[in-house]
Amino acid sequence: MVLRAHHLCSGLDLVLSVATHSAPVRRLLAAGADVRGTRLVIHARADTAIATATALTTAA
């Protein structure tokens, strides 16, 4: 579902920031992410994911 949401957000030029504590899940998400559009941002901690998404949104 995360990769599907990323694909939809990428088509709309929206940033999607994801957090998961699991390193294997982060690697799977990175490997399956759509590289044609907006990059999927994957973090180990939710606070970092939120801060990154906020910074990217305000910079745009």
N, CA, C and O atoms as a Maestro MAE file, in Angstrom:
{
 s_m_m2io_version
 :::
 2.0.0
}

f_m_ct {
 s_m_title
 :::
 protein
 m_atom[240] {
  # First column is atom index #
  i_m_mmod_type
  r_m_x_coord
  r_m_y_coord
  r_m_z_coord
  i_m_residue_number
  s_m_chain_name
  s_m_pdb_residue_name
  s_m_pdb_atom_name
  i_m_atomic_number
  :::
  1 25 0.812 -1.197 0.000 1 A "MET " " N  " 7
  2 3 0.000 0.000 0.000 1 A "MET " " CA " 6
  3 2 0.857 1.263 0.000 1 A "MET " " C  " 6
  4 15 0.493 2.262 -0.620 1 A "MET " " O  " 8
  5 25 1.982 1.221 0.687 2 A "VAL " " N  " 7
  6 3 2.860 2.397 0.738 2 A "VAL " " CA " 6
  7 2 3.388 2.723 -0.654 2 A "VAL " " C  " 6
  8 15 3.414 3.886 -1.056 2 A "VAL " " O  " 8
  9 25 3.811 1.694 -1.392 3 A "LEU " " N  " 7
  10 3 4.340 1.932 -2.735 3 A "LEU " " CA " 6
  11 2 3.251 2.421 -3.680 3 A "LEU " " C  " 6
  12 15 3.521 3.236 -4.561 3 A "LEU " " O  " 8
  13 25 2.035 1.940 -3.512 4 A "ARG " " N  " 7
  14 3 0.909 2.414 -4.332 4 A "ARG " " CA " 6
  15 2 0.624 3.885 -4.021 4 A "ARG " " C  " 6
  16 15 0.412 4.690 -4.928 4 A "ARG " " O  " 8
  17 25 0.621 4.224 -2.733 5 A "ALA " " N  " 7
  18 3 0.414 5.624 -2.331 5 A "ALA " " CA " 6
  19 2 1.533 6.506 -2.875 5 A "ALA " " C  " 6
  20 15 1.287 7.630 -3.314 5 A "ALA " " O  " 8
  21 25 2.758 5.997 -2.845 6 A "HIS " " N  " 7
  22 3 3.879 6.763 -3.387 6 A "HIS " " CA " 6
  23 2 3.698 6.995 -4.878 6 A "HIS " " C  " 6
  24 15 3.951 8.095 -5.370 6 A "HIS " " O  " 8
  25 25 3.270 5.988 -5.588 7 A "HIS " " N  " 7
  26 3 3.037 6.126 -7.029 7 A "HIS " " CA " 6
  27 2 1.976 7.199 -7.299 7 A "HIS " " C  " 6
  28 15 2.146 8.032 -8.189 7 A "HIS " " O  " 8
  29 25 0.894 7.176 -6.536 8 A "LEU " " N  " 7
  30 3 -0.165 8.177 -6.715 8 A "LEU " " CA " 6
  31 2 0.329 9.583 -6.350 8 A "LEU " " C  " 6
  32 15 0.050 10.543 -7.068 8 A "LEU " " O  " 8
  33 25 1.057 9.704 -5.240 9 A "CYS " " N  " 7
  34 3 1.587 11.007 -4.822 9 A "CYS " " CA " 6
  35 2 2.611 11.529 -5.820 9 A "CYS " " C  " 6
  36 15 2.658 12.727 -6.101 9 A "CYS " " O  " 8
  37 25 3.416 10.645 -6.344 10 A "SER " " N  " 7
  38 3 4.431 11.033 -7.316 10 A "SER " " CA " 6
  39 2 3.794 11.618 -8.564 10 A "SER " " C  " 6
  40 15 4.292 12.592 -9.129 10 A "SER " " O  " 8
  41 25 2.690 11.018 -8.990 11 A "GLY " " N  " 7
  42 3 1.968 11.529 -10.151 11 A "GLY " " CA " 6
  43 2 1.403 12.921 -9.926 11 A "GLY " " C  " 6
  44 15 1.199 13.676 -10.877 11 A "GLY " " O  " 8
  45 25 1.150 13.262 -8.668 12 A "LEU " " N  " 7
  46 3 0.634 14.585 -8.316 12 A "LEU " " CA " 6
  47 2 1.737 15.537 -7.867 12 A "LEU " " C  " 6
  48 15 1.457 16.659 -7.445 12 A "LEU " " O  " 8
  49 25 3.001 15.089 -7.958 13 A "ASP " " N  " 7
  50 3 4.176 15.860 -7.545 13 A "ASP " " CA " 6
  51 2 4.127 16.206 -6.056 13 A "ASP " " C  " 6
  52 15 4.468 17.319 -5.655 13 A "ASP " " O  " 8
  53 25 3.695 15.229 -5.235 14 A "LEU " " N  " 7
  54 3 3.628 15.388 -3.790 14 A "LEU " " CA " 6
  55 2 4.720 14.549 -3.128 14 A "LEU " " C  " 6
  56 15 5.071 13.474 -3.615 14 A "LEU " " O  " 8
  57 25 5.246 15.046 -2.030 15 A "VAL " " N  " 7
  58 3 6.262 14.324 -1.270 15 A "VAL " " CA " 6
  59 2 5.568 13.331 -0.344 15 A "VAL " " C  " 6
  60 15 4.578 13.668 0.305 15 A "VAL " " O  " 8
  61 25 6.086 12.111 -0.284 16 A "LEU " " N  " 7
  62 3 5.592 11.114 0.657 16 A "LEU " " CA " 6
  63 2 6.756 10.706 1.534 16 A "LEU " " C  " 6
  64 15 7.774 10.211 1.049 16 A "LEU " " O  " 8
  65 25 6.597 10.917 2.827 17 A "SER " " N  " 7
  66 3 7.627 10.570 3.793 17 A "SER " " CA " 6
  67 2 7.089 9.444 4.664 17 A "SER " " C  " 6
  68 15 5.984 9.538 5.198 17 A "SER " " O  " 8
  69 25 7.885 8.363 4.809 18 A "VAL " " N  " 7
  70 3 7.449 7.163 5.507 18 A "VAL " " CA " 6
  71 2 8.411 6.861 6.644 18 A "VAL " " C  " 6
  72 15 9.611 7.107 6.529 18 A "VAL " " O  " 8
  73 25 7.885 6.326 7.744 19 A "ALA " " N  " 7
  74 3 8.736 5.926 8.860 19 A "ALA " " CA " 6
  75 2 8.444 4.483 9.244 19 A "ALA " " C  " 6
  76 15 7.285 4.090 9.385 19 A "ALA " " O  " 8
  77 25 9.497 3.701 9.410 20 A "THR " " N  " 7
  78 3 9.397 2.338 9.926 20 A "THR " " CA " 6
  79 2 10.684 1.996 10.658 20 A "THR " " C  " 6
  80 15 11.778 2.338 10.209 20 A "THR " " O  " 8
  81 25 10.540 1.319 11.785 21 A "HIS " " N  " 7
  82 3 11.715 0.935 12.566 21 A "HIS " " CA " 6
  83 2 12.438 -0.259 11.955 21 A "HIS " " C  " 6
  84 15 13.588 -0.532 12.301 21 A "HIS " " O  " 8
  85 25 11.782 -0.962 11.061 22 A "SER " " N  " 7
  86 3 12.346 -2.185 10.493 22 A "SER " " CA " 6
  87 2 13.277 -1.886 9.316 22 A "SER " " C  " 6
  88 15 12.844 -1.368 8.286 22 A "SER " " O  " 8
  89 25 14.556 -2.217 9.480 23 A "ALA " " N  " 7
  90 3 15.527 -2.006 8.397 23 A "ALA " " CA " 6
  91 2 15.187 -2.840 7.153 23 A "ALA " " C  " 6
  92 15 15.313 -2.326 6.041 23 A "ALA " " O  " 8
  93 25 14.763 -4.106 7.294 24 A "PRO " " N  " 7
  94 3 14.389 -4.867 6.097 24 A "PRO " " CA " 6
  95 2 13.213 -4.241 5.339 24 A "PRO " " C  " 6
  96 15 13.188 -4.262 4.108 24 A "PRO " " O  " 8
  97 25 12.252 -3.691 6.063 25 A "VAL " " N  " 7
  98 3 11.113 -3.034 5.406 25 A "VAL " " CA " 6
  99 2 11.579 -1.769 4.695 25 A "VAL " " C  " 6
  100 15 11.129 -1.486 3.585 25 A "VAL " " O  " 8
  101 25 12.476 -1.005 5.316 26 A "ARG " " N  " 7
  102 3 13.007 0.195 4.658 26 A "ARG " " CA " 6
  103 2 13.716 -0.176 3.359 26 A "ARG " " C  " 6
  104 15 13.556 0.509 2.349 26 A "ARG " " O  " 8
  105 25 14.499 -1.255 3.380 27 A "ARG " " N  " 7
  106 3 15.190 -1.691 2.164 27 A "ARG " " CA " 6
  107 2 14.202 -2.137 1.092 27 A "ARG " " C  " 6
  108 15 14.388 -1.832 -0.086 27 A "ARG " " O  " 8
  109 25 13.155 -2.855 1.487 28 A "LEU " " N  " 7
  110 3 12.133 -3.284 0.519 28 A "LEU " " CA " 6
  111 2 11.410 -2.093 -0.105 28 A "LEU " " C  " 6
  112 15 11.164 -2.068 -1.311 28 A "LEU " " O  " 8
  113 25 11.073 -1.115 0.722 29 A "LEU " " N  " 7
  114 3 10.411 0.084 0.207 29 A "LEU " " CA " 6
  115 2 11.319 0.846 -0.752 29 A "LEU " " C  " 6
  116 15 10.874 1.297 -1.807 29 A "LEU " " O  " 8
  117 25 12.581 0.988 -0.388 30 A "ALA " " N  " 7
  118 3 13.524 1.700 -1.251 30 A "ALA " " CA " 6
  119 2 13.712 0.964 -2.574 30 A "ALA " " C  " 6
  120 15 13.810 1.595 -3.626 30 A "ALA " " O  " 8
  121 25 13.762 -0.350 -2.528 31 A "ALA " " N  " 7
  122 3 13.961 -1.138 -3.745 31 A "ALA " " CA " 6
  123 2 12.746 -1.087 -4.659 31 A "ALA " " C  " 6
  124 15 12.887 -1.135 -5.881 31 A "ALA " " O  " 8
  125 25 11.547 -0.990 -4.073 32 A "GLY " " N  " 7
  126 3 10.335 -1.012 -4.883 32 A "GLY " " CA " 6
  127 2 9.772 0.348 -5.240 32 A "GLY " " C  " 6
  128 15 8.750 0.433 -5.921 32 A "GLY " " O  " 8
  129 25 10.419 1.414 -4.793 33 A "ALA " " N  " 7
  130 3 9.904 2.766 -5.016 33 A "ALA " " CA " 6
  131 2 9.995 3.155 -6.493 33 A "ALA " " C  " 6
  132 15 10.924 2.765 -7.202 33 A "ALA " " O  " 8
  133 25 9.021 3.921 -6.928 34 A "ASP " " N  " 7
  134 3 8.984 4.448 -8.288 34 A "ASP " " CA " 6
  135 2 10.020 5.564 -8.401 34 A "ASP " " C  " 6
  136 15 9.907 6.582 -7.718 34 A "ASP " " O  " 8
  137 25 11.020 5.385 -9.248 35 A "VAL " " N  " 7
  138 3 12.104 6.368 -9.352 35 A "VAL " " CA " 6
  139 2 11.847 7.432 -10.414 35 A "VAL " " C  " 6
  140 15 12.667 8.334 -10.584 35 A "VAL " " O  " 8
  141 25 10.739 7.350 -11.126 36 A "ARG " " N  " 7
  142 3 10.464 8.316 -12.196 36 A "ARG " " CA " 6
  143 2 9.931 9.638 -11.678 36 A "ARG " " C  " 6
  144 15 10.097 10.665 -12.337 36 A "ARG " " O  " 8
  145 25 9.303 9.640 -10.530 37 A "GLY " " N  " 7
  146 3 8.692 10.864 -10.029 37 A "GLY " " CA " 6
  147 2 9.379 11.374 -8.781 37 A "GLY " " C  " 6
  148 15 10.602 11.314 -8.662 37 A "GLY " " O  " 8
  149 25 8.583 11.875 -7.854 38 A "THR " " N  " 7
  150 3 9.093 12.393 -6.597 38 A "THR " " CA " 6
  151 2 9.662 11.241 -5.770 38 A "THR " " C  " 6
  152 15 9.046 10.181 -5.658 38 A "THR " " O  " 8
  153 25 10.821 11.457 -5.206 39 A "ARG " " N  " 7
  154 3 11.503 10.417 -4.435 39 A "ARG " " CA " 6
  155 2 10.738 10.064 -3.167 39 A "ARG " " C  " 6
  156 15 10.218 10.947 -2.486 39 A "ARG " " O  " 8
  157 25 10.668 8.771 -2.849 40 A "LEU " " N  " 7
  158 3 10.077 8.307 -1.604 40 A "LEU " " CA " 6
  159 2 11.105 8.502 -0.497 40 A "LEU " " C  " 6
  160 15 12.225 8.001 -0.593 40 A "LEU " " O  " 8
  161 25 10.731 9.223 0.544 41 A "VAL " " N  " 7
  162 3 11.625 9.500 1.656 41 A "VAL " " CA " 6
  163 2 11.300 8.507 2.776 41 A "VAL " " C  " 6
  164 15 10.181 8.492 3.289 41 A "VAL " " O  " 8
  165 25 12.285 7.676 3.156 42 A "ILE " " N  " 7
  166 3 12.071 6.620 4.146 42 A "ILE " " CA " 6
  167 2 12.982 6.887 5.348 42 A "ILE " " C  " 6
  168 15 14.186 7.096 5.197 42 A "ILE " " O  " 8
  169 25 12.386 6.875 6.537 43 A "HIS " " N  " 7
  170 3 13.124 7.151 7.773 43 A "HIS " " CA " 6
  171 2 12.887 6.052 8.796 43 A "HIS " " C  " 6
  172 15 11.927 5.288 8.697 43 A "HIS " " O  " 8
  173 25 13.768 5.986 9.771 44 A "ALA " " N  " 7
  174 3 13.643 5.021 10.859 44 A "ALA " " CA " 6
  175 2 12.772 5.566 11.994 44 A "ALA " " C  " 6
  176 15 12.230 4.794 12.785 44 A "ALA " " O  " 8
  177 25 12.635 6.894 12.076 45 A "ARG " " N  " 7
  178 3 11.860 7.510 13.155 45 A "ARG " " CA " 6
  179 2 10.795 8.442 12.586 45 A "ARG " " C  " 6
  180 15 11.022 9.138 11.597 45 A "ARG " " O  " 8
  181 25 9.633 8.442 13.227 46 A "ALA " " N  " 7
  182 3 8.513 9.262 12.759 46 A "ALA " " CA " 6
  183 2 8.817 10.754 12.865 46 A "ALA " " C  " 6
  184 15 8.453 11.513 11.966 46 A "ALA " " O  " 8
  185 25 9.468 11.191 13.928 47 A "ASP " " N  " 7
  186 3 9.746 12.626 14.080 47 A "ASP " " CA " 6
  187 2 10.661 13.138 12.972 47 A "ASP " " C  " 6
  188 15 10.514 14.273 12.520 47 A "ASP " " O  " 8
  189 25 11.603 12.309 12.535 48 A "THR " " N  " 7
  190 3 12.486 12.692 11.435 48 A "THR " " CA " 6
  191 2 11.720 12.742 10.123 48 A "THR " " C  " 6
  192 15 11.949 13.635 9.307 48 A "THR " " O  " 8
  193 25 10.818 11.797 9.911 49 A "ALA " " N  " 7
  194 3 10.004 11.783 8.698 49 A "ALA " " CA " 6
  195 2 9.127 13.026 8.611 49 A "ALA " " C  " 6
  196 15 8.998 13.628 7.545 49 A "ALA " " O  " 8
  197 25 8.536 13.402 9.719 50 A "ILE " " N  " 7
  198 3 7.668 14.590 9.747 50 A "ILE " " CA " 6
  199 2 8.487 15.854 9.514 50 A "ILE " " C  " 6
  200 15 8.071 16.731 8.757 50 A "ILE " " O  " 8
  201 25 9.646 15.956 10.157 51 A "ALA " " N  " 7
  202 3 10.505 17.131 9.987 51 A "ALA " " CA " 6
  203 2 10.983 17.266 8.542 51 A "ALA " " C  " 6
  204 15 11.015 18.369 7.996 51 A "ALA " " O  " 8
  205 25 11.349 16.156 7.930 52 A "THR " " N  " 7
  206 3 11.812 16.180 6.533 52 A "THR " " CA " 6
  207 2 10.682 16.583 5.587 52 A "THR " " C  " 6
  208 15 10.877 17.415 4.701 52 A "THR " " O  " 8
  209 25 9.518 16.000 5.774 53 A "ALA " " N  " 7
  210 3 8.375 16.355 4.927 53 A "ALA " " CA " 6
  211 2 8.010 17.828 5.082 53 A "ALA " " C  " 6
  212 15 7.686 18.498 4.102 53 A "ALA " " O  " 8
  213 25 8.062 18.322 6.298 54 A "THR " " N  " 7
  214 3 7.768 19.735 6.538 54 A "THR " " CA " 6
  215 2 8.803 20.630 5.872 54 A "THR " " C  " 6
  216 15 8.449 21.633 5.252 54 A "THR " " O  " 8
  217 25 10.066 20.279 5.992 55 A "ALA " " N  " 7
  218 3 11.128 21.080 5.376 55 A "ALA " " CA " 6
  219 2 11.016 21.074 3.852 55 A "ALA " " C  " 6
  220 15 11.201 22.109 3.211 55 A "ALA " " O  " 8
  221 25 10.717 19.920 3.278 56 A "LEU " " N  " 7
  222 3 10.583 19.845 1.817 56 A "LEU " " CA " 6
  223 2 9.364 20.625 1.327 56 A "LEU " " C  " 6
  224 15 9.400 21.240 0.261 56 A "LEU " " O  " 8
  225 25 8.293 20.596 2.105 57 A "THR " " N  " 7
  226 3 7.076 21.303 1.717 57 A "THR " " CA " 6
  227 2 7.263 22.815 1.802 57 A "THR " " C  " 6
  228 15 6.813 23.545 0.919 57 A "THR " " O  " 8
  229 25 7.918 23.284 2.848 58 A "THR " " N  " 7
  230 3 8.099 24.731 3.004 58 A "THR " " CA " 6
  231 2 9.150 25.267 2.044 58 A "THR " " C  " 6
  232 15 9.109 26.444 1.685 58 A "THR " " O  " 8
  233 25 10.093 24.428 1.620 59 A "ALA " " N  " 7
  234 3 11.130 24.872 0.689 59 A "ALA " " CA " 6
  235 2 10.601 25.005 -0.738 59 A "ALA " " C  " 6
  236 15 11.169 25.734 -1.552 59 A "ALA " " O  " 8
  237 25 9.531 24.309 -1.030 60 A "ALA " " N  " 7
  238 3 8.987 24.323 -2.400 60 A "ALA " " CA " 6
  239 2 8.153 25.504 -2.714 60 A "ALA " " C  " 6
  240 15 7.646 25.622 -3.829 60 A "ALA " " O  " 8
  :::
 }
 m_bond[239] {
  # First column is bond index #
  i_m_from
  i_m_to
  i_m_order
  :::
  1 1 2 1
  2 2 3 1
  3 3 4 2
  4 3 5 1
  5 5 6 1
  6 6 7 1
  7 7 8 2
  8 7 9 1
  9 9 10 1
  10 10 11 1
  11 11 12 2
  12 11 13 1
  13 13 14 1
  14 14 15 1
  15 15 16 2
  16 15 17 1
  17 17 18 1
  18 18 19 1
  19 19 20 2
  20 19 21 1
  21 21 22 1
  22 22 23 1
  23 23 24 2
  24 23 25 1
  25 25 26 1
  26 26 27 1
  27 27 28 2
  28 27 29 1
  29 29 30 1
  30 30 31 1
  31 31 32 2
  32 31 33 1
  33 33 34 1
  34 34 35 1
  35 35 36 2
  36 35 37 1
  37 37 38 1
  38 38 39 1
  39 39 40 2
  40 39 41 1
  41 41 42 1
  42 42 43 1
  43 43 44 2
  44 43 45 1
  45 45 46 1
  46 46 47 1
  47 47 48 2
  48 47 49 1
  49 49 50 1
  50 50 51 1
  51 51 52 2
  52 51 53 1
  53 53 54 1
  54 54 55 1
  55 55 56 2
  56 55 57 1
  57 57 58 1
  58 58 59 1
  59 59 60 2
  60 59 61 1
  61 61 62 1
  62 62 63 1
  63 63 64 2
  64 63 65 1
  65 65 66 1
  66 66 67 1
  67 67 68 2
  68 67 69 1
  69 69 70 1
  70 70 71 1
  71 71 72 2
  72 71 73 1
  73 73 74 1
  74 74 75 1
  75 75 76 2
  76 75 77 1
  77 77 78 1
  78 78 79 1
  79 79 80 2
  80 79 81 1
  81 81 82 1
  82 82 83 1
  83 83 84 2
  84 83 85 1
  85 85 86 1
  86 86 87 1
  87 87 88 2
  88 87 89 1
  89 89 90 1
  90 90 91 1
  91 91 92 2
  92 91 93 1
  93 93 94 1
  94 94 95 1
  95 95 96 2
  96 95 97 1
  97 97 98 1
  98 98 99 1
  99 99 100 2
  100 99 101 1
  101 101 102 1
  102 102 103 1
  103 103 104 2
  104 103 105 1
  105 105 106 1
  106 106 107 1
  107 107 108 2
  108 107 109 1
  109 109 110 1
  110 110 111 1
  111 111 112 2
  112 111 113 1
  113 113 114 1
  114 114 115 1
  115 115 116 2
  116 115 117 1
  117 117 118 1
  118 118 119 1
  119 119 120 2
  120 119 121 1
  121 121 122 1
  122 122 123 1
  123 123 124 2
  124 123 125 1
  125 125 126 1
  126 126 127 1
  127 127 128 2
  128 127 129 1
  129 129 130 1
  130 130 131 1
  131 131 132 2
  132 131 133 1
  133 133 134 1
  134 134 135 1
  135 135 136 2
  136 135 137 1
  137 137 138 1
  138 138 139 1
  139 139 140 2
  140 139 141 1
  141 141 142 1
  142 142 143 1
  143 143 144 2
  144 143 145 1
  145 145 146 1
  146 146 147 1
  147 147 148 2
  148 147 149 1
  149 149 150 1
  150 150 151 1
  151 151 152 2
  152 151 153 1
  153 153 154 1
  154 154 155 1
  155 155 156 2
  156 155 157 1
  157 157 158 1
  158 158 159 1
  159 159 160 2
  160 159 161 1
  161 161 162 1
  162 162 163 1
  163 163 164 2
  164 163 165 1
  165 165 166 1
  166 166 167 1
  167 167 168 2
  168 167 169 1
  169 169 170 1
  170 170 171 1
  171 171 172 2
  172 171 173 1
  173 173 174 1
  174 174 175 1
  175 175 176 2
  176 175 177 1
  177 177 178 1
  178 178 179 1
  179 179 180 2
  180 179 181 1
  181 181 182 1
  182 182 183 1
  183 183 184 2
  184 183 185 1
  185 185 186 1
  186 186 187 1
  187 187 188 2
  188 187 189 1
  189 189 190 1
  190 190 191 1
  191 191 192 2
  192 191 193 1
  193 193 194 1
  194 194 195 1
  195 195 196 2
  196 195 197 1
  197 197 198 1
  198 198 199 1
  199 199 200 2
  200 199 201 1
  201 201 202 1
  202 202 203 1
  203 203 204 2
  204 203 205 1
  205 205 206 1
  206 206 207 1
  207 207 208 2
  208 207 209 1
  209 209 210 1
  210 210 211 1
  211 211 212 2
  212 211 213 1
  213 213 214 1
  214 214 215 1
  215 215 216 2
  216 215 217 1
  217 217 218 1
  218 218 219 1
  219 219 220 2
  220 219 221 1
  221 221 222 1
  222 222 223 1
  223 223 224 2
  224 223 225 1
  225 225 226 1
  226 226 227 1
  227 227 228 2
  228 227 229 1
  229 229 230 1
  230 230 231 1
  231 231 232 2
  232 231 233 1
  233 233 234 1
  234 234 235 1
  235 235 236 2
  236 235 237 1
  237 237 238 1
  238 238 239 1
  239 239 240 2
  :::
 }
}
